[in-house]
Amino acid sequence: MGATLLGLGWNFEQVLTALVIPAALATTAVVIKGLVSHADAT
């Protein structure tokens, strides 16, 4: 994925940002889901 974007003329910082943002959103969603599940269990 990253190599493809670099090949299309993206610079490394743009590629890194494009890969980090979805990972951060997914991590946030998992954390929120975990907190909500834990709150429901008590």
Buried (B, 14 or more C-beta within 10 A) or exposed (E): EEEEBEEEEBEEEEBEEEEEEEEEEEEEEEEEEEEEEEEEEE
